[in-house]
């Protein structure tokens, strides 16, 4: 697979103390260079990571 630029969109999330954190909220992969199976694997890894973080920071919301 050729090197390409994956574009990301950032946003702010705020913790309970009101501190803002810049995080990536959306990823854009060029269709011409990434197939759906590859992106699905990446998305599943990210979802697992975010769920682990959420369990540590907001256990009551699950």
PDBQT receptor file of N, H, CA, C and O in Angstrom, charges set to zero:
ATOM      1  N   UNK A   1       0.839  -1.170   0.000  1.00  0.00    +0.000 N 
ATOM      2  CA  UNK A   1       0.000   0.000   0.000  1.00  0.00    +0.000 C 
ATOM      3  C   UNK A   1       0.889   1.239   0.000  1.00  0.00    +0.000 C 
ATOM      4  O   UNK A   1       1.855   1.324   0.758  1.00  0.00    +0.000 OA
ATOM      5  N   UNK A   2       0.551   2.194  -0.856  1.00  0.00    +0.000 N 
ATOM      6  H   UNK A   2      -0.234   2.125  -1.471  1.00  0.00    +0.000 HD
ATOM      7  CA  UNK A   2       1.349   3.398  -0.971  1.00  0.00    +0.000 C 
ATOM      8  C   UNK A   2       1.147   4.300   0.235  1.00  0.00    +0.000 C 
ATOM      9  O   UNK A   2       0.124   4.241   0.917  1.00  0.00    +0.000 OA
ATOM     10  N   UNK A   3       2.135   5.126   0.476  1.00  0.00    +0.000 N 
ATOM     11  H   UNK A   3       2.966   5.174  -0.078  1.00  0.00    +0.000 HD
ATOM     12  CA  UNK A   3       2.019   6.109   1.552  1.00  0.00    +0.000 C 
ATOM     13  C   UNK A   3       0.990   7.157   1.142  1.00  0.00    +0.000 C 
ATOM     14  O   UNK A   3       1.032   7.675   0.026  1.00  0.00    +0.000 OA
ATOM     15  N   UNK A   4       0.083   7.460   2.034  1.00  0.00    +0.000 N 
ATOM     16  H   UNK A   4       0.049   7.039   2.940  1.00  0.00    +0.000 HD
ATOM     17  CA  UNK A   4      -0.911   8.485   1.745  1.00  0.00    +0.000 C 
ATOM     18  C   UNK A   4      -1.212   9.253   3.014  1.00  0.00    +0.000 C 
ATOM     19  O   UNK A   4      -0.849   8.839   4.115  1.00  0.00    +0.000 OA
ATOM     20  N   UNK A   5      -1.863  10.350   2.844  1.00  0.00    +0.000 N 
ATOM     21  H   UNK A   5      -2.158  10.687   1.949  1.00  0.00    +0.000 HD
ATOM     22  CA  UNK A   5      -2.196  11.174   3.993  1.00  0.00    +0.000 C 
ATOM     23  C   UNK A   5      -3.617  10.864   4.451  1.00  0.00    +0.000 C 
ATOM     24  O   UNK A   5      -4.585  11.061   3.716  1.00  0.00    +0.000 OA
ATOM     25  N   UNK A   6      -3.715  10.375   5.681  1.00  0.00    +0.000 N 
ATOM     26  H   UNK A   6      -2.929  10.215   6.279  1.00  0.00    +0.000 HD
ATOM     27  CA  UNK A   6      -5.007  10.160   6.298  1.00  0.00    +0.000 C 
ATOM     28  C   UNK A   6      -5.365  11.461   7.001  1.00  0.00    +0.000 C 
ATOM     29  O   UNK A   6      -4.585  11.980   7.798  1.00  0.00    +0.000 OA
ATOM     30  N   UNK A   7      -6.534  11.976   6.704  1.00  0.00    +0.000 N 
ATOM     31  H   UNK A   7      -7.168  11.553   6.056  1.00  0.00    +0.000 HD
ATOM     32  CA  UNK A   7      -6.963  13.254   7.258  1.00  0.00    +0.000 C 
ATOM     33  C   UNK A   7      -7.776  12.986   8.524  1.00  0.00    +0.000 C 
ATOM     34  O   UNK A   7      -8.592  12.066   8.566  1.00  0.00    +0.000 OA
ATOM     35  N   UNK A   8      -7.546  13.790   9.540  1.00  0.00    +0.000 N 
ATOM     36  H   UNK A   8      -6.882  14.537   9.506  1.00  0.00    +0.000 HD
ATOM     37  CA  UNK A   8      -8.312  13.639  10.775  1.00  0.00    +0.000 C 
ATOM     38  C   UNK A   8      -8.954  14.969  11.152  1.00  0.00    +0.000 C 
ATOM     39  O   UNK A   8      -8.439  16.042  10.840  1.00  0.00    +0.000 OA
ATOM     40  N   UNK A   9     -10.086  14.866  11.827  1.00  0.00    +0.000 N 
ATOM     41  H   UNK A   9     -10.505  13.994  12.081  1.00  0.00    +0.000 HD
ATOM     42  CA  UNK A   9     -10.811  16.034  12.314  1.00  0.00    +0.000 C 
ATOM     43  C   UNK A   9     -10.749  16.008  13.832  1.00  0.00    +0.000 C 
ATOM     44  O   UNK A   9     -11.038  14.984  14.453  1.00  0.00    +0.000 OA
ATOM     45  N   UNK A  10     -10.377  17.120  14.425  1.00  0.00    +0.000 N 
ATOM     46  H   UNK A  10     -10.143  17.952  13.921  1.00  0.00    +0.000 HD
ATOM     47  CA  UNK A  10     -10.224  17.184  15.880  1.00  0.00    +0.000 C 
ATOM     48  C   UNK A  10     -11.392  17.923  16.520  1.00  0.00    +0.000 C 
ATOM     49  O   UNK A  10     -12.045  18.767  15.905  1.00  0.00    +0.000 OA
ATOM     50  N   UNK A  11     -11.624  17.574  17.768  1.00  0.00    +0.000 N 
ATOM     51  H   UNK A  11     -11.093  16.889  18.267  1.00  0.00    +0.000 HD
ATOM     52  CA  UNK A  11     -12.665  18.235  18.545  1.00  0.00    +0.000 C 
ATOM     53  C   UNK A  11     -12.232  18.323  19.992  1.00  0.00    +0.000 C 
ATOM     54  O   UNK A  11     -11.148  17.861  20.349  1.00  0.00    +0.000 OA
ATOM     55  N   UNK A  12     -13.062  18.909  20.819  1.00  0.00    +0.000 N 
ATOM     56  H   UNK A  12     -13.942  19.285  20.529  1.00  0.00    +0.000 HD
ATOM     57  CA  UNK A  12     -12.759  19.067  22.240  1.00  0.00    +0.000 C 
ATOM     58  C   UNK A  12     -13.705  18.212  23.064  1.00  0.00    +0.000 C 
ATOM     59  O   UNK A  12     -14.906  18.155  22.800  1.00  0.00    +0.000 OA
ATOM     60  N   UNK A  13     -13.143  17.549  24.069  1.00  0.00    +0.000 N 
ATOM     61  H   UNK A  13     -12.167  17.596  24.283  1.00  0.00    +0.000 HD
ATOM     62  CA  UNK A  13     -13.961  16.896  25.075  1.00  0.00    +0.000 C 
ATOM     63  C   UNK A  13     -13.549  17.493  26.418  1.00  0.00    +0.000 C 
ATOM     64  O   UNK A  13     -12.419  17.955  26.578  1.00  0.00    +0.000 OA
ATOM     65  N   UNK A  14     -14.455  17.483  27.366  1.00  0.00    +0.000 N 
ATOM     66  H   UNK A  14     -15.373  17.108  27.236  1.00  0.00    +0.000 HD
ATOM     67  CA  UNK A  14     -14.194  18.095  28.660  1.00  0.00    +0.000 C 
ATOM     68  C   UNK A  14     -14.366  17.053  29.756  1.00  0.00    +0.000 C 
ATOM     69  O   UNK A  14     -15.328  16.284  29.752  1.00  0.00    +0.000 OA
ATOM     70  N   UNK A  15     -13.430  17.036  30.689  1.00  0.00    +0.000 N 
ATOM     71  H   UNK A  15     -12.649  17.661  30.692  1.00  0.00    +0.000 HD
ATOM     72  CA  UNK A  15     -13.536  16.102  31.803  1.00  0.00    +0.000 C 
ATOM     73  C   UNK A  15     -14.398  16.717  32.907  1.00  0.00    +0.000 C 
ATOM     74  O   UNK A  15     -14.906  17.828  32.752  1.00  0.00    +0.000 OA
ATOM     75  N   UNK A  16     -14.563  16.003  34.007  1.00  0.00    +0.000 N 
ATOM     76  H   UNK A  16     -14.150  15.101  34.133  1.00  0.00    +0.000 HD
ATOM     77  CA  UNK A  16     -15.438  16.456  35.093  1.00  0.00    +0.000 C 
ATOM     78  C   UNK A  16     -14.984  17.760  35.732  1.00  0.00    +0.000 C 
ATOM     79  O   UNK A  16     -15.799  18.487  36.300  1.00  0.00    +0.000 OA
ATOM     80  N   UNK A  17     -13.702  18.063  35.646  1.00  0.00    +0.000 N 
ATOM     81  H   UNK A  17     -13.040  17.472  35.185  1.00  0.00    +0.000 HD
ATOM     82  CA  UNK A  17     -13.189  19.311  36.201  1.00  0.00    +0.000 C 
ATOM     83  C   UNK A  17     -13.328  20.480  35.227  1.00  0.00    +0.000 C 
ATOM     84  O   UNK A  17     -12.993  21.614  35.569  1.00  0.00    +0.000 OA
ATOM     85  N   UNK A  18     -13.813  20.215  34.035  1.00  0.00    +0.000 N 
ATOM     86  H   UNK A  18     -14.086  19.294  33.757  1.00  0.00    +0.000 HD
ATOM     87  CA  UNK A  18     -13.986  21.264  33.038  1.00  0.00    +0.000 C 
ATOM     88  C   UNK A  18     -12.773  21.506  32.168  1.00  0.00    +0.000 C 
ATOM     89  O   UNK A  18     -12.756  22.454  31.382  1.00  0.00    +0.000 OA
ATOM     90  N   UNK A  19     -11.758  20.669  32.292  1.00  0.00    +0.000 N 
ATOM     91  H   UNK A  19     -11.772  19.899  32.930  1.00  0.00    +0.000 HD
ATOM     92  CA  UNK A  19     -10.560  20.807  31.469  1.00  0.00    +0.000 C 
ATOM     93  C   UNK A  19     -10.834  20.254  30.080  1.00  0.00    +0.000 C 
ATOM     94  O   UNK A  19     -11.337  19.139  29.940  1.00  0.00    +0.000 OA
ATOM     95  N   UNK A  20     -10.510  21.021  29.065  1.00  0.00    +0.000 N 
ATOM     96  H   UNK A  20     -10.102  21.927  29.179  1.00  0.00    +0.000 HD
ATOM     97  CA  UNK A  20     -10.716  20.597  27.683  1.00  0.00    +0.000 C 
ATOM     98  C   UNK A  20      -9.535  19.805  27.159  1.00  0.00    +0.000 C 
ATOM     99  O   UNK A  20      -8.382  20.106  27.468  1.00  0.00    +0.000 OA
ATOM    100  N   UNK A  21      -9.831  18.795  26.367  1.00  0.00    +0.000 N 
ATOM    101  H   UNK A  21     -10.768  18.551  26.116  1.00  0.00    +0.000 HD
ATOM    102  CA  UNK A  21      -8.803  17.962  25.752  1.00  0.00    +0.000 C 
ATOM    103  C   UNK A  21      -9.091  17.857  24.267  1.00  0.00    +0.000 C 
ATOM    104  O   UNK A  21     -10.196  17.492  23.865  1.00  0.00    +0.000 OA
ATOM    105  N   UNK A  22      -8.082  18.182  23.441  1.00  0.00    +0.000 N 
ATOM    106  H   UNK A  22      -7.184  18.479  23.767  1.00  0.00    +0.000 HD
ATOM    107  CA  UNK A  22      -8.233  18.020  21.997  1.00  0.00    +0.000 C 
ATOM    108  C   UNK A  22      -8.040  16.559  21.639  1.00  0.00    +0.000 C 
ATOM    109  O   UNK A  22      -7.029  15.952  21.993  1.00  0.00    +0.000 OA
ATOM    110  N   UNK A  23      -9.008  16.000  20.938  1.00  0.00    +0.000 N 
ATOM    111  H   UNK A  23      -9.829  16.493  20.650  1.00  0.00    +0.000 HD
ATOM    112  CA  UNK A  23      -8.937  14.602  20.534  1.00  0.00    +0.000 C 
ATOM    113  C   UNK A  23      -9.354  14.477  19.071  1.00  0.00    +0.000 C 
ATOM    114  O   UNK A  23     -10.058  15.332  18.535  1.00  0.00    +0.000 OA
ATOM    115  N   UNK A  24      -8.909  13.406  18.445  1.00  0.00    +0.000 N 
ATOM    116  H   UNK A  24      -8.336  12.711  18.880  1.00  0.00    +0.000 HD
ATOM    117  CA  UNK A  24      -9.341  13.122  17.081  1.00  0.00    +0.000 C 
ATOM    118  C   UNK A  24     -10.727  12.507  17.169  1.00  0.00    +0.000 C 
ATOM    119  O   UNK A  24     -10.931  11.536  17.897  1.00  0.00    +0.000 OA
ATOM    120  N   UNK A  25     -11.678  13.062  16.436  1.00  0.00    +0.000 N 
ATOM    121  H   UNK A  25     -11.513  13.851  15.844  1.00  0.00    +0.000 HD
ATOM    122  CA  UNK A  25     -13.035  12.539  16.499  1.00  0.00    +0.000 C 
ATOM    123  C   UNK A  25     -13.479  11.891  15.195  1.00  0.00    +0.000 C 
ATOM    124  O   UNK A  25     -14.488  11.187  15.167  1.00  0.00    +0.000 OA
ATOM    125  N   UNK A  26     -12.752  12.116  14.139  1.00  0.00    +0.000 N 
ATOM    126  H   UNK A  26     -11.932  12.689  14.162  1.00  0.00    +0.000 HD
ATOM    127  CA  UNK A  26     -13.135  11.526  12.859  1.00  0.00    +0.000 C 
ATOM    128  C   UNK A  26     -11.893  11.361  11.988  1.00  0.00    +0.000 C 
ATOM    129  O   UNK A  26     -11.019  12.227  11.947  1.00  0.00    +0.000 OA
ATOM    130  N   UNK A  27     -11.838  10.220  11.292  1.00  0.00    +0.000 N 
ATOM    131  H   UNK A  27     -12.548   9.516  11.326  1.00  0.00    +0.000 HD
ATOM    132  CA  UNK A  27     -10.718   9.913  10.397  1.00  0.00    +0.000 C 
ATOM    133  C   UNK A  27     -11.248   9.777   8.985  1.00  0.00    +0.000 C 
ATOM    134  O   UNK A  27     -12.340   9.248   8.780  1.00  0.00    +0.000 OA
ATOM    135  N   UNK A  28     -10.480  10.255   7.999  1.00  0.00    +0.000 N 
ATOM    136  H   UNK A  28      -9.593  10.685   8.165  1.00  0.00    +0.000 HD
ATOM    137  CA  UNK A  28     -10.856  10.138   6.593  1.00  0.00    +0.000 C 
ATOM    138  C   UNK A  28      -9.733   9.412   5.850  1.00  0.00    +0.000 C 
ATOM    139  O   UNK A  28      -8.616   9.920   5.745  1.00  0.00    +0.000 OA
ATOM    140  N   UNK A  29     -10.040   8.224   5.339  1.00  0.00    +0.000 N 
ATOM    141  H   UNK A  29     -10.946   7.811   5.425  1.00  0.00    +0.000 HD
ATOM    142  CA  UNK A  29      -9.076   7.409   4.593  1.00  0.00    +0.000 C 
ATOM    143  C   UNK A  29      -9.402   7.494   3.107  1.00  0.00    +0.000 C 
ATOM    144  O   UNK A  29     -10.554   7.275   2.731  1.00  0.00    +0.000 OA
ATOM    145  N   UNK A  30      -8.428   7.807   2.244  1.00  0.00    +0.000 N 
ATOM    146  H   UNK A  30      -7.492   7.986   2.550  1.00  0.00    +0.000 HD
ATOM    147  CA  UNK A  30      -8.693   7.851   0.812  1.00  0.00    +0.000 C 
ATOM    148  C   UNK A  30      -9.136   6.476   0.289  1.00  0.00    +0.000 C 
ATOM    149  O   UNK A  30      -8.440   5.480   0.484  1.00  0.00    +0.000 OA
ATOM    150  N   UNK A  31     -10.288   6.431  -0.369  1.00  0.00    +0.000 N 
ATOM    151  H   UNK A  31     -10.853   7.240  -0.527  1.00  0.00    +0.000 HD
ATOM    152  CA  UNK A  31     -10.818   5.169  -0.895  1.00  0.00    +0.000 C 
ATOM    153  C   UNK A  31      -9.869   4.518  -1.896  1.00  0.00    +0.000 C 
ATOM    154  O   UNK A  31      -9.814   3.292  -2.001  1.00  0.00    +0.000 OA
ATOM    155  N   UNK A  32      -9.134   5.329  -2.620  1.00  0.00    +0.000 N 
ATOM    156  H   UNK A  32      -9.179   6.324  -2.535  1.00  0.00    +0.000 HD
ATOM    157  CA  UNK A  32      -8.252   4.780  -3.651  1.00  0.00    +0.000 C 
ATOM    158  C   UNK A  32      -7.071   4.013  -3.066  1.00  0.00    +0.000 C 
ATOM    159  O   UNK A  32      -6.414   3.258  -3.782  1.00  0.00    +0.000 OA
ATOM    160  N   UNK A  33      -6.789   4.198  -1.758  1.00  0.00    +0.000 N 
ATOM    161  H   UNK A  33      -7.323   4.812  -1.177  1.00  0.00    +0.000 HD
ATOM    162  CA  UNK A  33      -5.611   3.571  -1.179  1.00  0.00    +0.000 C 
ATOM    163  C   UNK A  33      -5.908   2.648  -0.002  1.00  0.00    +0.000 C 
ATOM    164  O   UNK A  33      -5.007   1.948   0.461  1.00  0.00    +0.000 OA
ATOM    165  N   UNK A  34      -7.139   2.626   0.494  1.00  0.00    +0.000 N 
ATOM    166  H   UNK A  34      -7.871   3.195   0.118  1.00  0.00    +0.000 HD
ATOM    167  CA  UNK A  34      -7.490   1.773   1.629  1.00  0.00    +0.000 C 
ATOM    168  C   UNK A  34      -8.784   1.033   1.315  1.00  0.00    +0.000 C 
ATOM    169  O   UNK A  34      -9.752   1.628   0.842  1.00  0.00    +0.000 OA
ATOM    170  N   UNK A  35      -8.791  -0.277   1.583  1.00  0.00    +0.000 N 
ATOM    171  H   UNK A  35      -8.004  -0.761   1.967  1.00  0.00    +0.000 HD
ATOM    172  CA  UNK A  35     -10.027  -1.018   1.376  1.00  0.00    +0.000 C 
ATOM    173  C   UNK A  35     -10.813  -1.107   2.679  1.00  0.00    +0.000 C 
ATOM    174  O   UNK A  35     -10.279  -0.834   3.754  1.00  0.00    +0.000 OA
ATOM    175  N   UNK A  36     -12.068  -1.485   2.578  1.00  0.00    +0.000 N 
ATOM    176  H   UNK A  36     -12.501  -1.706   1.705  1.00  0.00    +0.000 HD
ATOM    177  CA  UNK A  36     -12.961  -1.502   3.730  1.00  0.00    +0.000 C 
ATOM    178  C   UNK A  36     -12.494  -2.473   4.810  1.00  0.00    +0.000 C 
ATOM    179  O   UNK A  36     -12.630  -2.178   5.997  1.00  0.00    +0.000 OA
ATOM    180  N   UNK A  37     -11.954  -3.611   4.429  1.00  0.00    +0.000 N 
ATOM    181  H   UNK A  37     -11.844  -3.851   3.465  1.00  0.00    +0.000 HD
ATOM    182  CA  UNK A  37     -11.493  -4.594   5.412  1.00  0.00    +0.000 C 
ATOM    183  C   UNK A  37     -10.367  -4.026   6.278  1.00  0.00    +0.000 C 
ATOM    184  O   UNK A  37     -10.355  -4.225   7.493  1.00  0.00    +0.000 OA
ATOM    185  N   UNK A  38      -9.439  -3.333   5.665  1.00  0.00    +0.000 N 
ATOM    186  H   UNK A  38      -9.449  -3.171   4.678  1.00  0.00    +0.000 HD
ATOM    187  CA  UNK A  38      -8.316  -2.744   6.400  1.00  0.00    +0.000 C 
ATOM    188  C   UNK A  38      -8.811  -1.679   7.377  1.00  0.00    +0.000 C 
ATOM    189  O   UNK A  38      -8.383  -1.643   8.531  1.00  0.00    +0.000 OA
ATOM    190  N   UNK A  39      -9.709  -0.816   6.916  1.00  0.00    +0.000 N 
ATOM    191  H   UNK A  39     -10.056  -0.845   5.979  1.00  0.00    +0.000 HD
ATOM    192  CA  UNK A  39     -10.247   0.250   7.763  1.00  0.00    +0.000 C 
ATOM    193  C   UNK A  39     -11.068  -0.339   8.907  1.00  0.00    +0.000 C 
ATOM    194  O   UNK A  39     -11.052   0.193  10.017  1.00  0.00    +0.000 OA
ATOM    195  N   UNK A  40     -11.780  -1.421   8.647  1.00  0.00    +0.000 N 
ATOM    196  H   UNK A  40     -11.794  -1.852   7.745  1.00  0.00    +0.000 HD
ATOM    197  CA  UNK A  40     -12.570  -2.070   9.693  1.00  0.00    +0.000 C 
ATOM    198  C   UNK A  40     -11.674  -2.587  10.813  1.00  0.00    +0.000 C 
ATOM    199  O   UNK A  40     -12.016  -2.452  11.987  1.00  0.00    +0.000 OA
ATOM    200  N   UNK A  41     -10.538  -3.174  10.467  1.00  0.00    +0.000 N 
ATOM    201  H   UNK A  41     -10.260  -3.284   9.512  1.00  0.00    +0.000 HD
ATOM    202  CA  UNK A  41      -9.595  -3.661  11.478  1.00  0.00    +0.000 C 
ATOM    203  C   UNK A  41      -9.096  -2.492  12.336  1.00  0.00    +0.000 C 
ATOM    204  O   UNK A  41      -9.038  -2.599  13.561  1.00  0.00    +0.000 OA
ATOM    205  N   UNK A  42      -8.742  -1.395  11.699  1.00  0.00    +0.000 N 
ATOM    206  H   UNK A  42      -8.789  -1.308  10.704  1.00  0.00    +0.000 HD
ATOM    207  CA  UNK A  42      -8.268  -0.218  12.427  1.00  0.00    +0.000 C 
ATOM    208  C   UNK A  42      -9.375   0.316  13.337  1.00  0.00    +0.000 C 
ATOM    209  O   UNK A  42      -9.123   0.647  14.495  1.00  0.00    +0.000 OA
ATOM    210  N   UNK A  43     -10.593   0.400  12.817  1.00  0.00    +0.000 N 
ATOM    211  H   UNK A  43     -10.798   0.132  11.876  1.00  0.00    +0.000 HD
ATOM    212  CA  UNK A  43     -11.724   0.923  13.596  1.00  0.00    +0.000 C 
ATOM    213  C   UNK A  43     -12.012   0.052  14.817  1.00  0.00    +0.000 C 
ATOM    214  O   UNK A  43     -12.309   0.573  15.893  1.00  0.00    +0.000 OA
ATOM    215  N   UNK A  44     -11.929  -1.255  14.661  1.00  0.00    +0.000 N 
ATOM    216  H   UNK A  44     -11.688  -1.678  13.787  1.00  0.00    +0.000 HD
ATOM    217  CA  UNK A  44     -12.175  -2.151  15.792  1.00  0.00    +0.000 C 
ATOM    218  C   UNK A  44     -11.108  -1.983  16.874  1.00  0.00    +0.000 C 
ATOM    219  O   UNK A  44     -11.415  -2.039  18.065  1.00  0.00    +0.000 OA
ATOM    220  N   UNK A  45      -9.868  -1.781  16.464  1.00  0.00    +0.000 N 
ATOM    221  H   UNK A  45      -9.619  -1.736  15.497  1.00  0.00    +0.000 HD
ATOM    222  CA  UNK A  45      -8.792  -1.536  17.437  1.00  0.00    +0.000 C 
ATOM    223  C   UNK A  45      -9.026  -0.232  18.194  1.00  0.00    +0.000 C 
ATOM    224  O   UNK A  45      -8.861  -0.174  19.413  1.00  0.00    +0.000 OA
ATOM    225  N   UNK A  46      -9.414   0.815  17.459  1.00  0.00    +0.000 N 
ATOM    226  H   UNK A  46      -9.549   0.768  16.470  1.00  0.00    +0.000 HD
ATOM    227  CA  UNK A  46      -9.677   2.105  18.103  1.00  0.00    +0.000 C 
ATOM    228  C   UNK A  46     -10.865   2.003  19.053  1.00  0.00    +0.000 C 
ATOM    229  O   UNK A  46     -10.821   2.549  20.156  1.00  0.00    +0.000 OA
ATOM    230  N   UNK A  47     -11.912   1.320  18.644  1.00  0.00    +0.000 N 
ATOM    231  H   UNK A  47     -11.948   0.876  17.749  1.00  0.00    +0.000 HD
ATOM    232  CA  UNK A  47     -13.087   1.173  19.502  1.00  0.00    +0.000 C 
ATOM    233  C   UNK A  47     -12.734   0.462  20.802  1.00  0.00    +0.000 C 
ATOM    234  O   UNK A  47     -13.200   0.852  21.872  1.00  0.00    +0.000 OA
ATOM    235  N   UNK A  48     -11.916  -0.577  20.712  1.00  0.00    +0.000 N 
ATOM    236  H   UNK A  48     -11.537  -0.894  19.842  1.00  0.00    +0.000 HD
ATOM    237  CA  UNK A  48     -11.487  -1.303  21.907  1.00  0.00    +0.000 C 
ATOM    238  C   UNK A  48     -10.708  -0.379  22.836  1.00  0.00    +0.000 C 
ATOM    239  O   UNK A  48     -10.932  -0.372  24.047  1.00  0.00    +0.000 OA
ATOM    240  N   UNK A  49      -9.800   0.396  22.269  1.00  0.00    +0.000 N 
ATOM    241  H   UNK A  49      -9.618   0.391  21.285  1.00  0.00    +0.000 HD
ATOM    242  CA  UNK A  49      -8.985   1.314  23.065  1.00  0.00    +0.000 C 
ATOM    243  C   UNK A  49      -9.866   2.371  23.743  1.00  0.00    +0.000 C 
ATOM    244  O   UNK A  49      -9.711   2.636  24.936  1.00  0.00    +0.000 OA
ATOM    245  N   UNK A  50     -10.783   2.970  22.989  1.00  0.00    +0.000 N 
ATOM    246  H   UNK A  50     -10.908   2.756  22.021  1.00  0.00    +0.000 HD
ATOM    247  CA  UNK A  50     -11.649   4.002  23.552  1.00  0.00    +0.000 C 
ATOM    248  C   UNK A  50     -12.567   3.438  24.625  1.00  0.00    +0.000 C 
ATOM    249  O   UNK A  50     -12.836   4.114  25.618  1.00  0.00    +0.000 OA
ATOM    250  N   UNK A  51     -13.054   2.210  24.447  1.00  0.00    +0.000 N 
ATOM    251  H   UNK A  51     -12.835   1.661  23.640  1.00  0.00    +0.000 HD
ATOM    252  CA  UNK A  51     -13.894   1.591  25.469  1.00  0.00    +0.000 C 
ATOM    253  C   UNK A  51     -13.110   1.337  26.754  1.00  0.00    +0.000 C 
ATOM    254  O   UNK A  51     -13.648   1.501  27.850  1.00  0.00    +0.000 OA
ATOM    255  N   UNK A  52     -11.847   0.941  26.630  1.00  0.00    +0.000 N 
ATOM    256  H   UNK A  52     -11.410   0.808  25.740  1.00  0.00    +0.000 HD
ATOM    257  CA  UNK A  52     -11.001   0.743  27.806  1.00  0.00    +0.000 C 
ATOM    258  C   UNK A  52     -10.798   2.063  28.555  1.00  0.00    +0.000 C 
ATOM    259  O   UNK A  52     -10.857   2.101  29.784  1.00  0.00    +0.000 OA
ATOM    260  N   UNK A  53     -10.560   3.132  27.813  1.00  0.00    +0.000 N 
ATOM    261  H   UNK A  53     -10.511   3.101  26.814  1.00  0.00    +0.000 HD
ATOM    262  CA  UNK A  53     -10.386   4.454  28.430  1.00  0.00    +0.000 C 
ATOM    263  C   UNK A  53     -11.690   4.884  29.096  1.00  0.00    +0.000 C 
ATOM    264  O   UNK A  53     -11.679   5.413  30.207  1.00  0.00    +0.000 OA
ATOM    265  N   UNK A  54     -12.800   4.660  28.421  1.00  0.00    +0.000 N 
ATOM    266  H   UNK A  54     -12.809   4.231  27.518  1.00  0.00    +0.000 HD
ATOM    267  CA  UNK A  54     -14.096   5.050  28.976  1.00  0.00    +0.000 C 
ATOM    268  C   UNK A  54     -14.411   4.275  30.255  1.00  0.00    +0.000 C 
ATOM    269  O   UNK A  54     -14.973   4.831  31.198  1.00  0.00    +0.000 OA
ATOM    270  N   UNK A  55     -14.053   3.004  30.285  1.00  0.00    +0.000 N 
ATOM    271  H   UNK A  55     -13.596   2.553  29.519  1.00  0.00    +0.000 HD
ATOM    272  CA  UNK A  55     -14.280   2.197  31.498  1.00  0.00    +0.000 C 
ATOM    273  C   UNK A  55     -13.497   2.756  32.687  1.00  0.00    +0.000 C 
ATOM    274  O   UNK A  55     -13.972   2.721  33.822  1.00  0.00    +0.000 OA
ATOM    275  N   UNK A  56     -12.303   3.269  32.421  1.00  0.00    +0.000 N 
ATOM    276  H   UNK A  56     -11.917   3.298  31.499  1.00  0.00    +0.000 HD
ATOM    277  CA  UNK A  56     -11.479   3.824  33.495  1.00  0.00    +0.000 C 
ATOM    278  C   UNK A  56     -11.983   5.191  33.950  1.00  0.00    +0.000 C 
ATOM    279  O   UNK A  56     -11.925   5.505  35.139  1.00  0.00    +0.000 OA
ATOM    280  N   UNK A  57     -12.477   6.006  33.015  1.00  0.00    +0.000 N 
ATOM    281  H   UNK A  57     -12.524   5.750  32.049  1.00  0.00    +0.000 HD
ATOM    282  CA  UNK A  57     -12.827   7.376  33.336  1.00  0.00    +0.000 C 
ATOM    283  C   UNK A  57     -14.303   7.591  33.657  1.00  0.00    +0.000 C 
ATOM    284  O   UNK A  57     -14.646   8.498  34.416  1.00  0.00    +0.000 OA
ATOM    285  N   UNK A  58     -15.172   6.771  33.091  1.00  0.00    +0.000 N 
ATOM    286  H   UNK A  58     -14.893   6.034  32.475  1.00  0.00    +0.000 HD
ATOM    287  CA  UNK A  58     -16.613   6.956  33.295  1.00  0.00    +0.000 C 
ATOM    288  C   UNK A  58     -17.306   5.609  33.508  1.00  0.00    +0.000 C 
ATOM    289  O   UNK A  58     -18.185   5.254  32.723  1.00  0.00    +0.000 OA
ATOM    290  N   UNK A  59     -16.940   4.852  34.537  1.00  0.00    +0.000 N 
ATOM    291  H   UNK A  59     -16.225   5.140  35.175  1.00  0.00    +0.000 HD
ATOM    292  CA  UNK A  59     -17.494   3.514  34.698  1.00  0.00    +0.000 C 
ATOM    293  C   UNK A  59     -19.009   3.499  34.928  1.00  0.00    +0.000 C 
ATOM    294  O   UNK A  59     -19.665   2.514  34.590  1.00  0.00    +0.000 OA
ATOM    295  N   UNK A  60     -19.571   4.559  35.491  1.00  0.00    +0.000 N 
ATOM    296  H   UNK A  60     -19.037   5.359  35.765  1.00  0.00    +0.000 HD
ATOM    297  CA  UNK A  60     -21.000   4.603  35.763  1.00  0.00    +0.000 C 
ATOM    298  C   UNK A  60     -21.859   4.794  34.523  1.00  0.00    +0.000 C 
ATOM    299  O   UNK A  60     -23.061   4.532  34.561  1.00  0.00    +0.000 OA
ATOM    300  N   UNK A  61     -21.261   5.249  33.421  1.00  0.00    +0.000 N 
ATOM    301  H   UNK A  61     -20.285   5.462  33.390  1.00  0.00    +0.000 HD
ATOM    302  CA  UNK A  61     -22.028   5.540  32.208  1.00  0.00    +0.000 C 
ATOM    303  C   UNK A  61     -22.160   4.343  31.279  1.00  0.00    +0.000 C 
ATOM    304  O   UNK A  61     -22.848   4.437  30.264  1.00  0.00    +0.000 OA
ATOM    305  N   UNK A  62     -21.530   3.233  31.590  1.00  0.00    +0.000 N 
ATOM    306  H   UNK A  62     -20.971   3.156  32.415  1.00  0.00    +0.000 HD
ATOM    307  CA  UNK A  62     -21.578   2.077  30.700  1.00  0.00    +0.000 C 
ATOM    308  C   UNK A  62     -22.779   1.237  30.938  1.00  0.00    +0.000 C 
ATOM    309  O   UNK A  62     -22.966   0.222  30.267  1.00  0.00    +0.000 OA
TER     310      UNK A  62
